[in-house]
Amino acid sequence: MTDGPPEMTSLERTALYKSLGNPLRRRILDYLGRHGEANSTVLARELGESSGTTSYHLRKLAEQRLIEEIPEKSGGRERWWRSMPFSHTTPDPAAMTPEEYAAAEHLALLKIDVDTELFRRAHQEYRGPEGWAQVQRNGSWMTKGELLAFMREYHALLDRHGHSRETAPEGARPVNMRFYAVPEPVGEWNGEPTGP
């Protein structure tokens, strides 16, 4: 069994949340996720910014290991970049410093806006159980241990069926998936909502 990435400090997490909450950096990461690679000139043209601005933000994203330089394409002052695999689980808010919590909360609110738009699109583009857009609502009774085991299996399932951009087979498309699990308040269970 291999060790995972080193545990991040509160300062490192705060910097990460602030970076991911920066609108231009989010747009850069989105562009690289969709197109695979770019340099500061390409990003400046596509995002309507100066190449000096995009170059600065690319360096900051690289410092946080969110992107990496493509050595075989870079030369002289022209540096090409690609996204790096990234996974992060936010710790218990009770363990955060006030600054870290504020940065995490700001990022969470931005993500909620994105997720709300994805939820609307999923409903608009739903074409039945065999279509690309899928919407599911389910409920069940679980212990906390069963819920955490379910989460581990959910991640393993994504790993088994998903691909990186580089290894995706022909016909594959990027698919946005979200998963939430929230227990009902004690005494307020009203049945099991299901279906789209």
Helices and strands as residue ranges (DSSP letters): H 10-20, H 23-35, E 38-39, H 40-47, H 51-63, E 67-69, E 80-83, G 93-95, H 98-125, H 144-161
